[in-house]
Amino acid sequence: MREFFIEFVNLHFKKPVEISQSHVRDLLLLSLFLDYFGLDNPSGIHFLDLYPYIFNEFHLWHKSLGLEKGGISFIPCC
């Protein structure tokens, strides 16, 4: 019975979560590359609405990479 529930969860919930994570990862990588190459980031203005929600996560992320500063110009951190 337990195996049935595990397969059910994997079948119905694992794929949508993976797709959602993929979209978020792609957007983050796009913004990082655009900022690195000095190009204007069209999604930067939309991130300002999310700034209060992602500030702590962004801070933990760049500290876990060993970076003193965040590295993204439109998200001031540290």
Secondary structure per residue as TSV (DSSP state, phi and psi in degrees):
chain	resnum	aa	ss	phi	psi
A	1	M	-	360.0	-40.1
A	2	R	H	-63.2	-40.8
A	3	E	H	-62.3	-35.5
A	4	F	H	-61.5	-46.0
A	5	F	H	-67.0	-37.6
A	6	I	H	-62.9	-45.5
A	7	E	H	-65.3	-37.7
A	8	F	H	-61.8	-46.2
A	9	V	H	-64.5	-44.5
A	10	N	I	-62.0	-38.2
A	11	L	I	-71.2	-42.4
A	12	H	I	-97.2	-23.1
A	13	F	I	-119.0	-25.0
A	14	K	I	-68.6	-44.9
A	15	K	H	-65.3	-47.3
A	16	P	H	-61.0	-35.6
A	17	V	H	-68.6	-40.9
A	18	E	H	-63.3	-40.3
A	19	I	H	-65.0	-43.2
A	20	S	H	-62.4	-44.1
A	21	Q	H	-63.0	-37.1
A	22	S	H	-63.3	-42.1
A	23	H	H	-65.8	-41.3
A	24	V	H	-65.7	-43.5
A	25	R	H	-62.7	-42.1
A	26	D	H	-63.1	-41.2
A	27	L	H	-66.4	-39.9
A	28	L	H	-64.9	-45.2
A	29	L	H	-63.8	-39.6
A	30	L	H	-61.0	-45.9
A	31	S	H	-65.5	-37.5
A	32	L	H	-65.9	-44.3
A	33	F	H	-66.6	-41.1
A	34	L	H	-62.2	-41.7
A	35	D	H	-68.1	-40.2
A	36	Y	H	-62.2	-41.2
A	37	F	T	-86.9	1.7
A	38	G	T	77.0	21.0
A	39	L	-	-91.8	152.8
A	40	D	-	-67.0	137.4
A	41	N	-	-100.9	111.1
A	42	P	T	-68.4	-22.5
A	43	S	T	-91.2	-2.6
A	44	G	H	-60.2	-38.5
A	45	I	H	-67.1	-30.5
A	46	H	H	-74.0	-29.1
A	47	F	H	-67.4	-24.9
A	48	L	H	-63.2	-32.5
A	49	D	H	-67.5	-31.8
A	50	L	H	-91.1	-5.7
A	51	Y	H	-52.5	-46.1
A	52	P	H	-62.3	-27.2
A	53	Y	H	-84.8	-32.7
A	54	I	H	-101.3	-2.8
A	55	F	H	-58.8	-49.4
A	56	N	H	-64.7	-40.5
A	57	E	H	-65.7	-41.3
A	58	F	H	-64.1	-41.2
A	59	H	H	-62.7	-45.9
A	60	L	H	-63.6	-36.7
A	61	W	H	-64.9	-50.2
A	62	H	H	-73.6	-26.2
A	63	K	H	-70.9	-35.6
A	64	S	H	-68.3	-24.3
A	65	L	T	-83.7	-7.8
A	66	G	T	86.9	15.0
A	67	L	-	-90.2	133.1
A	68	E	S	-73.1	-40.1
A	69	K	S	-109.9	162.3
A	70	G	-	-67.9	-38.2
A	71	G	-	91.7	-6.9
A	72	I	-	-111.4	124.2
A	73	S	T	-68.6	-31.0
A	74	F	T	-89.4	0.1
A	75	I	S	-120.8	91.5
A	76	P	-	-69.5	132.5
A	77	C	-	-148.7	141.7
A	78	C	-	58.0	360.0
